[in-house]
Amino acid sequence: MLSFLFAHLARILAHGVAVRGKAFELEFNKTYRALARELRVSQSAAAAAPPSCGRGLCVGALSSDFDLRRANTSTPPTFSSGDVFVRQNTLYCERARATHEWMEHKCLSMGLLQKLELVDPTANLYCAFAGEKAVDGWPAFRKYDLDKTLKRAPHAWVLKSATDQASKNVLVMNAKKWKREGWNTTAVVEYAADVLAQPTMAVRCPSTQGHERRAVMLQRLYPWTAKKKWSEAHGWHIGTESFMFEVKLHVVWGKIGSAICWVHMAEQQDQKKQLHLYFDEDGKLSLGDKEIPGQKIAYIGGVLQRAVDIVRRAAPLLQQTARTLSRIFAADYWRLDVFLADGAPPHINEVTYPSFLGYDKRDLQRLQAGYARVGRTITPVPASCVANRLEKLILEKDWKEASGGLASFSSFQRLFGRLFSSGAAPACAPYLRQLS
């Protein structure tokens, strides 16, 4: 039934020239709704990825760095989209060296994700900090080093600030753009130097100097776009026709809620399509509540079917990752960006707080329901319980030896226990307990 509906929608779009205006919109919306119904029916018997914590909350401790009640002590949260965003951004901007930096700094968080083996380190081609001092093994910025890296890398990469948000200071490159716009390595190096010279947090935290350490990162456009022989040695089968895309997942109390896929074929890197999805609290997957504008879905029949299939296959690992990182950060509501592809494992691109992509009303309802349990099944803990431990963990040089050679959540918990069980403040006990 699903294949028939996808084929029917593809035929509608293929004859879009003949079907104009309102008639086209009515026919498209009718088919889209049919697809949504069929997807719900197909998952009625079992969840796509039931979270291991069932219908309960997956987080047992809430860091004060994320506690929305702290952002404005004069009034309680209303859990409207505008109120939640303002409170989250206030929490981000007010603290120096807070959990947010270790969570969201693209170089520092990669240090944690690599230790947990949630990312492939070869996808990160270069990262360097402003100033003279290296941090966590990443070097200080040198123009010569970046120039040398660019000359070795194929023209399929993203150069971005490691700290800015809302797509500020992001340069996406492919071979066609490199030639069409006349780029060269010198121009890219100067672009990176300009990013590092900009004022700290000028857009996001205008009333403060901010707290992040400026850095730039160079990553593959997609993490699997390496040499064919190398990719196949890792069990990946990525070709020029491979279907790969990024999905931005909103995580609420350790479970995935709403999601937005940015989809395009590998050979059409400048043409992205949006696809909205939603995971309910049982892990069942459905189409999101936002219908996709017709002009952005030139081949929706193929895109929708393949993207949903890939997300569904990856869902168990994505749910596990959301739960693990929510507990590590003791966070309530954040965003996880992941690359997905046929024939390759999921690869985390970055962690983001706040989302900057809007707020689904169902996510906000789940967020509010969780806050009703803070003080009962969810225990508030001081931010220092989390931030201090993350700093020591990310900067831990002998990770493999300290964790017994197995980079997993269980080894992460053992390492936490070894490093911090002695002398831990009593207030931190709920945080350490949720990691066990």
Secondary structure by P-SEA (a helix, b strand, c coil): caaaaaaaaaaaaaaccccccaaaaaaaaaaaaaaaaaaaaaacccccccccccccccccbbbcccccccccccccccccaaaaaaaaaaaaacccccccccccaaaaaaaaaaaaccccccccccccccccccccccccccaaaaaaaaaacccbbbbbbcccccccbbbbbcaaaaaaacccaaaaaaaaaaaaacccccccccccccccccbbbbbccccccccaaaaaaaccccccccccbbbbbbbccccccbbbbbccccccccbbbbbbbbbcccbbbbbccccccccccccaaaaaaaaaaaaaaaaaaaaaaaaaaaaaaccccbbbbbbbbcccccccccccccccccccaaaaaaaaaaaaaccccbbbbcccccaaaaaaaaacccccccccccccaaaaaaaaaacccccccccaaaaaaaac
